[in-house]
Amino acid sequence: MARWLLNSCVLLLLAVGSLQARLILPQSLDDGQLETKGSALFATPRIDDNSEGNYRLPNNTEPESYNVELWTNVHTGDTQFNGTVSIDLRVLETSTDIKLHYRQTSNFEASIISRDEVTPTAIPLTVYTELQREFLILNATGVSFLENTNWTLTIKYNGTHRSDMGGFYISSYTDDDGQQHFLATTQFESTNARHGFPCYDEPARRANFTITIHHDPTYTAISNMPVNETTSSSGVTVFQTTPKMSTYLVAFIVSDFESTTGELNGLRQRVFSRKGKQDQQEWALWSGLVVESSLAGYFGVPFALPKLDQAGIPDFSAGAMENWGLATYREQYMWWNKENSTTNLKTNIANIIGHEYAHMWFGDLVSVKWWTYLWLKEGFATLFSYESNDIAFPEWNTYQIYHVNDYNSALLNDALASAVPMTHYVQTPNEISNRYNTFSYAKPASVLYMFKNAWSDKVFRNGLNKYLTKNKFTSCDEWDLFASFQESANELGLTLPTSVDNIFSSWSHQAGYPLLTVTRNYQTGTFTITQKRYVADKDDSNVATWYVPLNFATASNPDYRNTSATHYLLNVTETVFSDVQISSDDWVVVNVQNSGYYRTIYDAQNYALIAAVLKSQPWKIHPRNRAQLLYDTYIFVSTDRLSHSILLNLLSYLENEEQYAPWSTANTILTVYDRYLRGDDSYYNFQRFVQQLIDPIFNKIGVNEIPGEHYLNNYLRNVLISLACQVGSSDCYSQSAQKLSDHFNNGPAVEATLKTQAYCAGLRSTTNAIYSRVQSELLASTDATDRLVLISSLGCSGQTSQLVDFLGLSLDTTNSLSQSERTSLLYYSYYRSEIGLTASLEFLETNWEAYAKLSATSKPLDTALRGIATYVVSEKQKTRLNALVDVVKASGPEYLNDDLSSTIDSRITANFDWLNVNRDPLLNWIADTFSENSGPTVTSSISTILVSAMALLFYRLF
């Protein structure tokens, strides 16, 4: 499955830090990957043995093939279905019963017949169910199933199409004429195939599947394999038999969908979705064609099935699912058109297709032996979502997107105390479901990418070919992968310091990653590197070590083309590199192209040398290294490992930066500082500092798309508009206001990719007439996505009167705002700027009781007051908020929760603690370094805070 609910998955900001300092860091947003599959139905702890508490099926029988026959009338909205499954099985150990999995099915009738006898007689079976472990237990009095015998087990049953988007479930859509259309579809990963039919629902229990579906003749059915035209008839669709595959990859859809078709290299591909959307499916079809070709070419292994379909599902809990031969997606991840869709969405669609198609090899052709090794498929799928796009669309420079998304997501989450190893045993359905996180997706992708570079792409690619070829149609664990890499390394003459088993398992069997401390000897030209696990506490005494591949660039050799490892840290805490000679006035940057999965900290002199070259010749350091130098330094400042001056000195080079990844990283850092400093009397100095950094590139990129420009400029422009207007850039204000005014006066339409940023920026300093036009557009819109963009943008205004008028919409129950929209207006005002926070307090001081009564089931006033406290950064704001709370407590305590005051106090205290540690080092350095005459004067002190600072995964702004 694909990644985290993508979407629009952005990093939140979380206050963390050492005991001495508190800086805001992006919070690890690890609440589920795009493909969060499985069901959190069980909370009972697993028993990791063979007792009755073991959730694993016994190994006394194994399936060879299934014949699944289903009857559904979903076209009418009927939620009932009937099924018959016949399983050819082999007995491995003499047994008195057979155990399978089931879920939420009933009325079982079962029989079994020998496949070894010439004239066998069917034996009726008694069926028992064990709800907790979801075991279906079948036996017959006096009957034993002898070792090495073969049987056909047949079970008839009834089921209900679920409404929770799991198993064999019902979905629907409403067409443009208001007519509702029903469909039935599947989502079986990780433990929901047992709802579609009783089965051995474990990934290693591969078998052949023949699917037959009885449905209304006006509907069509699709599944993993092509239709068997010979045996099918009107209303009865029979599919060709699959190769041996895992149960969770079986899929079928019964619907009135329409499709578009294409073919490349002899492989037919189709894209299915609701009627009327075929014109928006072309990008998904084209991406599928070229991505599949890219992957098959890279692996040297052709796609194994005779066709490959994609389908967009209206209701889909996972973001996407890699059913073999029938990938399924949320429908919005399949539709794109040039006029109304963003560049980000275009990239995301191709990236998600790359992820799911990579699974056709990693997970489908070769599956995992058990969910312990989930990373063995999800890590590869995450990596090749980028690699496939890099092959198919090299002009995208997609690894910059990888860097600011999955790579940094992995580093953030893997530093937490809650981090677990990539290889981590699980057993219950709930435990399995919880494995769909950073440690199965982004981290293993980052580790695999590290070795792809360290060992060379040739060795890596050859190893994957061996792994896929040798193990096709079977299930594997990590040691099978390591063996293939070892064989490739030996075959191609790559000398490693120890075995692949030792090297790779040092990364897969322990949580976390190394912090490398580089200490140079400027007299001898050598350097020493120490390693320990990176954690926030710099005084932590952990002694964890890894086999770490290393390489580096220097001022004398600033070559980033070869990312192969030149050295290794050999699982020891300290290594002296005496075989190098670096001049004392040369800088050194470890981790070429930042392909290694670790953080690196240098001595102060090396940082000074790096800062100097960044200011004069930034191109001498690779863009991804530039980005990570900023981010790592920021992290080290936050944990009291480095001084603020080192970070600020590095940031000063940004006036010469033109690449997306470094600016995205800088935006993350600078919006954090803006969020705290905007209430300070010296805030204007910070604004001037950032304006001086951003003005050169902002004036070059502008607020309008430029035909033929670099693909990533579409990403970069959004970052620049947000940040430049946030810190009060007069150019940003005037250009954005003009852009929006032109749009509303029959000028060029606002480009889809820029809509969110252009509307927000354009409304920061606009006329009342334009502001009212946008309010009217909001209230008239019927598109939920557009409405969210407009609500968010209206909160960007820098004029109190406009904001108070906007907030008044929340109290007008006759307008078109939904309940959730109504109570979101305050948030989009107070988090944007100091003016927005002040306007929010002013609004509530007059209207708190009416606002409190917006909901009879929740406490919106309590929620709003807590939210405002998160952004209080001055004594004036604190006094005003506390006064309001006192009024409400006195006159309307029923609208508040008991812990409101303590929560407000703790949040404001955290903000003030941050300021006590960080305010003076930041503002004093800026004041000392950037005097009144060193940069442009500030024309406006209006600034806002962009809390969602850096999108990780994938993914996922629209």
Order of alpha helices (4+ residues) and beta strands (2+ residues): beta-beta-beta-beta-beta-beta-beta-beta-beta-beta-beta-alpha-beta-beta-beta-beta-beta-beta-alpha-beta-beta-beta-alpha-beta-alpha-alpha-alpha-alpha-alpha-alpha-beta-alpha-alpha-beta-beta-beta-beta-beta-beta-beta-beta-alpha-alpha-alpha-alpha-alpha-alpha-alpha-alpha-alpha-alpha-alpha-alpha-alpha-alpha-alpha-alpha-alpha
